[in-house]
């Protein structure tokens, strides 16, 4: 991982914020209301990193784009209500972002989350200023593990994918970064380390020891 890194791309859910529990709770309430099977194992393996459009198609079949949007609005509004009073940046993130800025790295956010959730997170936590590029679920047509989101991030950073380091918590997201040609780091929030280990060599729990990350990856 010693290729020259000039850009750093962060996924949002599970990376910028450790919010797995709140999304899971919102999804469980949604599943109960609409009577489909969901548990933590299904959520971690089949939901993490995917766009709402893909998820609602898998759940409900061939439904209209309007219905997908209505379901998304409902579920995400409930998530924001559950998380609003608990939200905070992931441990060590702000110090790491400050270090990257001070050392002139380009920084992007690459997430499958809908734009209202991105605005909710970045603006409430006052993190928007750190990101040179923001790509959310409305900017892509193919969800992770397709590489589209990270290819768009690197393109808008005016860097090659090989010059970008991706931080991801989900298996689909790590595969997306790898498929794009980026270097990848696993963040063990929504998955256990042993689940991420077959996909990525370097895994962190949080950003508290960012000097270790720099020594290993930059």
TIDO-110732 format. One record per residue (C-alpha): residue in three letters; x, y, z. Coordinates in pm, 1 decimal, m for minus. Last residue first. Layout:
BEGIN
{rest=ALA&px=X&py=Y&pz=Z}
...
END
This chain:
BEGIN
{rest=UNK&px=76.1&py=662.0&pz=287.5}
{rest=UNK&px=m97.3&py=341.9&pz=399.8}
{rest=UNK&px=76.9&py=179.4&pz=693.7}
{rest=UNK&px=257.0&py=476.9&pz=846.0}
{rest=UNK&px=m43.1&py=703.4&pz=784.5}
{rest=UNK&px=m284.1&py=456.4&pz=943.3}
{rest=UNK&px=m56.0&py=421.8&pz=1246.2}
{rest=UNK&px=m51.2&py=799.8&pz=1275.4}
{rest=UNK&px=m430.8&py=789.3&pz=1265.4}
{rest=UNK&px=m444.5&py=615.2&pz=1602.3}
{rest=UNK&px=m791.3&py=737.4&pz=1703.6}
{rest=UNK&px=m936.1&py=681.8&pz=1354.9}
{rest=UNK&px=m1167.4&py=389.7&pz=1440.3}
{rest=UNK&px=m1169.5&py=9.7&pz=1454.5}
{rest=UNK&px=m906.6&py=m26.1&pz=1183.6}
{rest=UNK&px=m839.7&py=m293.3&pz=919.8}
{rest=UNK&px=m549.5&py=m332.3&pz=676.9}
{rest=UNK&px=m530.9&py=m644.1&pz=459.1}
{rest=UNK&px=m870.0&py=m618.1&pz=289.1}
{rest=UNK&px=m1117.5&py=m866.6&pz=143.4}
{rest=UNK&px=m1064.5&py=m1190.8&pz=337.5}
{rest=UNK&px=m1010.8&py=m985.9&pz=659.0}
{rest=UNK&px=m1345.2&py=m803.3&pz=652.7}
{rest=UNK&px=m1547.2&py=m1080.2&pz=818.4}
{rest=UNK&px=m1269.0&py=m1152.6&pz=1066.0}
{rest=UNK&px=m1261.5&py=m786.1&pz=1165.8}
{rest=UNK&px=m1630.2&py=m788.7&pz=1253.8}
{rest=UNK&px=m1872.4&py=m601.1&pz=1031.3}
{rest=UNK&px=m2082.6&py=m286.1&pz=1086.0}
{rest=UNK&px=m1801.6&py=m104.3&pz=1266.5}
{rest=UNK&px=m1472.7&py=m261.1&pz=1163.6}
{rest=UNK&px=m1336.5&py=1.2&pz=922.2}
{rest=UNK&px=m1159.0&py=m166.6&pz=630.9}
{rest=UNK&px=m892.4&py=19.0&pz=435.4}
{rest=UNK&px=m877.0&py=19.1&pz=55.5}
{rest=UNK&px=m642.5&py=119.4&pz=m226.6}
{rest=UNK&px=m838.5&py=227.7&pz=m529.5}
{rest=UNK&px=m871.8&py=30.0&pz=m852.1}
{rest=UNK&px=m1245.4&py=87.3&pz=m890.3}
{rest=UNK&px=m1312.6&py=m279.9&pz=m819.6}
{rest=UNK&px=m1118.9&py=m246.0&pz=m492.5}
{rest=UNK&px=m1329.1&py=50.1&pz=m385.1}
{rest=UNK&px=m1652.8&py=m125.2&pz=m477.7}
{rest=UNK&px=m1537.9&py=m446.9&pz=m309.8}
{rest=UNK&px=m1474.3&py=m249.4&pz=8.1}
{rest=UNK&px=m1819.5&py=m95.9&pz=m21.1}
{rest=UNK&px=m1996.0&py=m428.9&pz=m72.6}
{rest=UNK&px=m1813.6&py=m571.5&pz=229.5}
{rest=UNK&px=m1917.5&py=m274.8&pz=438.2}
{rest=UNK&px=m1703.5&py=m50.4&pz=659.1}
{rest=UNK&px=m1513.7&py=151.9&pz=400.9}
{rest=UNK&px=m1215.9&py=389.9&pz=396.3}
{rest=UNK&px=m1085.4&py=441.7&pz=42.9}
{rest=UNK&px=m731.9&py=551.8&pz=m47.0}
{rest=UNK&px=m690.0&py=727.6&pz=m380.9}
{rest=UNK&px=m384.4&py=753.1&pz=m607.4}
{rest=UNK&px=m467.2&py=422.9&pz=m777.9}
{rest=UNK&px=m810.4&py=561.6&pz=m864.9}
{rest=UNK&px=m638.1&py=828.8&pz=m1074.9}
{rest=UNK&px=m675.3&py=1181.9&pz=m948.6}
{rest=UNK&px=m867.7&py=1488.5&pz=m1065.5}
{rest=UNK&px=m1068.5&py=1486.1&pz=m737.2}
{rest=UNK&px=m1381.1&py=1474.7&pz=m953.4}
{rest=UNK&px=m1246.0&py=1168.1&pz=m1133.7}
{rest=UNK&px=m1146.6&py=999.2&pz=m807.2}
{rest=UNK&px=m1494.1&py=1048.1&pz=m663.0}
{rest=UNK&px=m1666.8&py=934.8&pz=m982.2}
{rest=UNK&px=m1460.1&py=615.3&pz=m992.7}
{rest=UNK&px=m1542.6&py=563.8&pz=m628.0}
{rest=UNK&px=m1918.9&py=584.1&pz=m678.8}
{rest=UNK&px=m1914.6&py=378.8&pz=m1001.1}
{rest=UNK&px=m1716.7&py=82.6&pz=m864.2}
{rest=UNK&px=m2015.5&py=m156.8&pz=m851.1}
{rest=UNK&px=m2012.6&py=m322.3&pz=m508.7}
{rest=UNK&px=m2189.1&py=m81.4&pz=m443.7}
{rest=UNK&px=m2486.2&py=78.0&pz=m613.8}
{rest=UNK&px=m2523.2&py=154.0&pz=m982.3}
{rest=UNK&px=m2694.9&py=468.9&pz=m1113.1}
{rest=UNK&px=m2486.0&py=714.5&pz=m916.1}
{rest=UNK&px=m2522.3&py=1081.0&pz=m819.8}
{rest=UNK&px=m2843.4&py=1043.7&pz=m617.5}
{rest=UNK&px=m2673.0&py=798.0&pz=m382.9}
{rest=UNK&px=m2412.4&py=1051.8&pz=m276.8}
{rest=UNK&px=m2088.2&py=1192.8&pz=m419.3}
{rest=UNK&px=m1924.9&py=1476.6&pz=m226.1}
{rest=UNK&px=m1597.5&py=1633.9&pz=m342.4}
{rest=UNK&px=m1356.9&py=1872.8&pz=m168.9}
{rest=UNK&px=m1470.5&py=1750.1&pz=171.7}
{rest=UNK&px=m1348.4&py=1910.1&pz=494.6}
{rest=UNK&px=m1590.6&py=2202.4&pz=486.8}
{rest=UNK&px=m1888.1&py=1966.7&pz=508.5}
{rest=UNK&px=m1798.5&py=1840.3&pz=856.7}
{rest=UNK&px=m2009.1&py=2068.3&pz=1074.4}
{rest=UNK&px=m2164.1&py=1774.4&pz=1263.3}
{rest=UNK&px=m2519.7&py=1887.6&pz=1193.2}
{rest=UNK&px=m2423.7&py=1995.5&pz=841.4}
{rest=UNK&px=m2235.0&py=1684.6&pz=735.4}
{rest=UNK&px=m2476.6&py=1432.3&pz=880.8}
{rest=UNK&px=m2814.2&py=1582.9&pz=789.4}
{rest=UNK&px=m2686.1&py=1692.7&pz=447.7}
{rest=UNK&px=m2567.1&py=1337.6&pz=375.8}
{rest=UNK&px=m2893.8&py=1193.8&pz=503.7}
{rest=UNK&px=m3096.7&py=1429.5&pz=281.3}
{rest=UNK&px=m2870.5&py=1334.6&pz=m14.5}
{rest=UNK&px=m2949.8&py=964.2&pz=m5.5}
{rest=UNK&px=m2678.5&py=729.1&pz=124.1}
{rest=UNK&px=m2475.7&py=526.8&pz=m125.3}
{rest=UNK&px=m2164.8&py=714.7&pz=m14.5}
{rest=UNK&px=m1841.2&py=856.2&pz=m149.4}
{rest=UNK&px=m1711.9&py=1152.5&pz=50.5}
{rest=UNK&px=m1397.9&py=1308.8&pz=m89.1}
{rest=UNK&px=m1070.6&py=1451.4&pz=42.0}
{rest=UNK&px=m768.9&py=1591.4&pz=m142.0}
{rest=UNK&px=m451.1&py=1577.9&pz=63.2}
{rest=UNK&px=m279.0&py=1907.4&pz=135.4}
{rest=UNK&px=m89.0&py=1811.8&pz=453.7}
{rest=UNK&px=m291.2&py=2044.0&pz=676.2}
{rest=UNK&px=m610.4&py=1909.6&pz=520.3}
{rest=UNK&px=m514.1&py=1547.4&pz=586.7}
{rest=UNK&px=m416.8&py=1625.6&pz=945.9}
{rest=UNK&px=m745.2&py=1809.6&pz=1002.9}
{rest=UNK&px=m936.7&py=1512.2&pz=864.0}
{rest=UNK&px=m749.6&py=1280.2&pz=1101.0}
{rest=UNK&px=m823.3&py=1500.7&pz=1400.1}
{rest=UNK&px=m1189.8&py=1512.5&pz=1296.9}
{rest=UNK&px=m1212.6&py=1134.6&pz=1256.9}
{rest=UNK&px=m1058.3&py=1033.4&pz=1588.7}
{rest=UNK&px=m1367.0&py=841.7&pz=1704.8}
{rest=UNK&px=m1647.7&py=857.5&pz=1449.5}
{rest=UNK&px=m1820.7&py=1193.7&pz=1430.8}
{rest=UNK&px=m2122.8&py=1239.9&pz=1658.3}
{rest=UNK&px=m2494.5&py=1168.9&pz=1638.9}
{rest=UNK&px=m2698.7&py=1068.9&pz=1943.3}
{rest=UNK&px=m2975.9&py=1330.3&pz=1948.4}
{rest=UNK&px=m3044.7&py=1304.0&pz=1575.5}
{rest=UNK&px=m3009.1&py=927.1&pz=1540.2}
{rest=UNK&px=m3364.4&py=800.5&pz=1590.8}
{rest=UNK&px=m3529.2&py=1093.0&pz=1409.2}
{rest=UNK&px=m3276.0&py=1066.7&pz=1126.3}
{rest=UNK&px=m3351.0&py=694.4&pz=1089.4}
{rest=UNK&px=m3727.1&py=759.5&pz=1084.4}
{rest=UNK&px=m3687.5&py=1017.0&pz=809.4}
{rest=UNK&px=m3469.2&py=767.1&pz=624.9}
{rest=UNK&px=m3737.4&py=495.6&pz=624.6}
{rest=UNK&px=m4021.8&py=719.0&pz=510.7}
{rest=UNK&px=m3828.8&py=909.6&pz=245.2}
{rest=UNK&px=m3689.5&py=583.9&pz=106.2}
{rest=UNK&px=m4034.8&py=423.5&pz=87.4}
{rest=UNK&px=m4165.9&py=727.7&pz=m98.9}
{rest=UNK&px=m3868.8&py=726.1&pz=m336.0}
{rest=UNK&px=m3913.0&py=357.0&pz=m414.9}
{rest=UNK&px=m4282.4&py=420.9&pz=m475.8}
{rest=UNK&px=m4203.5&py=703.7&pz=m715.4}
{rest=UNK&px=m3948.1&py=488.8&pz=m899.6}
{rest=UNK&px=m4222.2&py=234.7&pz=m958.2}
{rest=UNK&px=m4221.1&py=m117.4&pz=m818.6}
{rest=UNK&px=m4082.7&py=m434.3&pz=m975.1}
{rest=UNK&px=m3999.4&py=m639.8&pz=m667.7}
{rest=UNK&px=m4082.0&py=m531.7&pz=m313.5}
{rest=UNK&px=m3772.4&py=m625.8&pz=m115.1}
{rest=UNK&px=m3508.3&py=m651.5&pz=m388.0}
{rest=UNK&px=m3640.4&py=m340.0&pz=m563.1}
{rest=UNK&px=m3648.9&py=m162.0&pz=m227.3}
{rest=UNK&px=m3284.7&py=m250.3&pz=m167.2}
{rest=UNK&px=m3163.8&py=m145.0&pz=m511.1}
{rest=UNK&px=m3333.3&py=195.3&pz=m485.7}
{rest=UNK&px=m3216.1&py=236.3&pz=m127.2}
{rest=UNK&px=m2856.9&py=206.1&pz=m246.0}
{rest=UNK&px=m2642.5&py=m73.7&pz=m107.2}
{rest=UNK&px=m2348.2&py=m30.7&pz=130.2}
{rest=UNK&px=m2486.8&py=m254.3&pz=403.2}
{rest=UNK&px=m2812.4&py=m427.3&pz=309.1}
{rest=UNK&px=m2731.1&py=m788.7&pz=214.8}
{rest=UNK&px=m2460.2&py=m912.4&pz=452.2}
{rest=UNK&px=m2504.1&py=m682.3&pz=753.0}
{rest=UNK&px=m2883.3&py=m657.0&pz=728.8}
{rest=UNK&px=m2934.4&py=m1027.5&pz=668.1}
{rest=UNK&px=m2725.1&py=m1110.1&pz=975.3}
{rest=UNK&px=m2895.9&py=m844.7&pz=1186.0}
{rest=UNK&px=m3244.5&py=m967.8&pz=1104.1}
{rest=UNK&px=m3497.5&py=m898.1&pz=831.3}
{rest=UNK&px=m3796.2&py=m1083.1&pz=689.4}
{rest=UNK&px=m4069.6&py=m877.0&pz=529.0}
{rest=UNK&px=m4395.7&py=m755.2&pz=682.2}
{rest=UNK&px=m4428.6&py=m392.4&pz=572.2}
{rest=UNK&px=m4454.3&py=m244.6&pz=923.8}
{rest=UNK&px=m4213.9&py=m494.3&pz=1080.4}
{rest=UNK&px=m3961.3&py=m443.8&pz=803.4}
{rest=UNK&px=m3976.6&py=m63.4&pz=847.5}
{rest=UNK&px=m3923.8&py=m94.7&pz=1223.0}
{rest=UNK&px=m3631.8&py=m328.9&pz=1157.3}
{rest=UNK&px=m3488.1&py=m86.1&pz=899.3}
{rest=UNK&px=m3498.8&py=203.0&pz=1146.0}
{rest=UNK&px=m3330.4&py=m11.4&pz=1413.0}
{rest=UNK&px=m3060.0&py=m121.5&pz=1169.5}
{rest=UNK&px=m2997.9&py=236.6&pz=1062.0}
{rest=UNK&px=m2963.1&py=338.3&pz=1426.1}
{rest=UNK&px=m2733.3&py=50.9&pz=1522.3}
{rest=UNK&px=m2497.8&py=106.6&pz=1229.2}
{rest=UNK&px=m2440.7&py=474.5&pz=1312.5}
{rest=UNK&px=m2065.2&py=490.9&pz=1361.4}
{rest=UNK&px=m2025.7&py=818.3&pz=1174.5}
{rest=UNK&px=m1764.6&py=910.9&pz=913.0}
{rest=UNK&px=m1705.1&py=537.9&pz=866.7}
{rest=UNK&px=m2013.8&py=330.8&pz=951.4}
{rest=UNK&px=m2239.6&py=540.3&pz=729.6}
{rest=UNK&px=m2026.4&py=788.2&pz=533.3}
{rest=UNK&px=m1777.0&py=624.1&pz=297.7}
{rest=UNK&px=m1455.1&py=819.2&pz=300.0}
{rest=UNK&px=m1224.0&py=892.9&pz=8.8}
{rest=UNK&px=m863.8&py=1003.0&pz=59.2}
{rest=UNK&px=m661.7&py=1158.4&pz=m222.5}
{rest=UNK&px=m291.7&py=1196.1&pz=m293.9}
{rest=UNK&px=m165.3&py=850.6&pz=m206.4}
{rest=UNK&px=170.1&py=758.2&pz=m359.7}
{rest=UNK&px=189.8&py=380.3&pz=m377.9}
{rest=UNK&px=296.2&py=230.4&pz=m44.8}
{rest=UNK&px=0.0&py=0.0&pz=0.0}
END
